[in-house]
Amino acid sequence: MQFPPGFRFGMATSAYQIEGAADLDGKGPSIWDTFAAQPGRIRNGADGRVAIDHYHRYAEDVAHIAASGVQDYRFSFSWPRVMPGGATVNPAGLDFYDRLVDALLAAGVRPVPTLYHWDLPQELEDRGGWLNRDTAHRLADYASALAVRLGDRIHDWITLNEMNVHTLYGYGLADHAPARGLGLAALPAAHHQLLAHGLAVQVLRTHGATSVGIANQHFPVAAASEDPEDQMAAEIFRTLTNWTFSDPILLGEYPDEMIRAGVGTEDAQLDRDLELIGARLDFYGVNFYEPTAIEAPKAGKDYSGVLEVDIPEGLPFSPVPVKSDERTDFGWAIVPGALTEILTSLKDRYPHLPPVIITENGASFHDAAPGPDGRVHDPRRIAYLDAHLHAVQDAIEAGVRVDGYYVWSAFDNLEWAAGYDERFGLIHVDFETQHRTRKDSWYWYRDLIAAQSRPA
Ligand code: FCB
């Protein structure tokens, strides 16, 4: 597989999923610390208090990342580590990221940090979290503290991660922190994250950032049948989970009047917000895992267990299983062509789509511990990544400009509410001993990257 010259390969992680050190060196609590401490929230009672102890093992981790030859490493800052309570800067928290960034640069890897990957300071949640407009301004202050300290070495920034998943699972449902379960009344949380994005873009550029983007999750939504009711249900879901989070950024407007009204900001202010939110980006990050299929809810039918989450009754759509012969061990459908499809539909929808970076893509397989040969054989992950990279190539051939691809994830880690059972890493982690072992997929990725610089 050959990618265009300058194409960037990377690996991705996020703070809560790997760092641990939950209350060391001045770090405050996040909504995920609170959520994890409540019985029954995370599978097997797991939490991120230690995670994979990246806070202490970052030097070893950077060595594993760099040895693969990746150009980029996407990680996230922990807001409550850098600014506990969302209020005052914690110098020890900034020191950690200072060390991490220096280690990456010394190893020849470009840091591509995300400001916010779901771990809101608990005190901000206590004041309304993302339902409170002020949280967007607090994020801008936090962005400024990071840019002042690290902007001399970091040039590429991602503002927020998957606002749609955070809004839907954390505010609409109760399957992720902060477990609000508000249904469609969660929409203001979407708008305030978008506003935070817009404010952060401005702040980062003021401090000299040259490349700013976002990481949005996108997926094609198919209707379960030709039936107009199913088609309509799919259209509502597609709009709500995809375009609500990308149209404001890439078109400067909400996809329809219902959404515009639902975000609950009065018109004049909303128009000003949208102007900020719609500022041109240097790249557009797409996270992709699987497509979705939707039907209009059928009376009396049991939809439980279709997703890992419980969808409340009364909504105008119901997810149904995606038809696919192959699934990951997490149960996610493996449909690489859906990645090509979503990339081409983004290009068709957005005349000014910036260059795309696939900021996350990967698969959980329950890889066994290293065998007697010391290796972790994960051929299914290799097949998944290979197929999705081919899907990216197909999109490039169809005229979509894609500048990079990051594997989720560098390491096995805490998969949110699913705990430690779901292993997405290129590097296996023994959660008892914290021993790291490069999986076969890590070697495969290294060889693929190395083959890029060689003439065919
Ligand atoms: C995405 C998240 C990421 C990871 C993958 C599997 O939704 O952004 O943190 O958990 O899913």
Residues whose N, C-alpha, C, O or C-beta is under 5 A from the ligand:
A	BS01	FCB	S14 E162
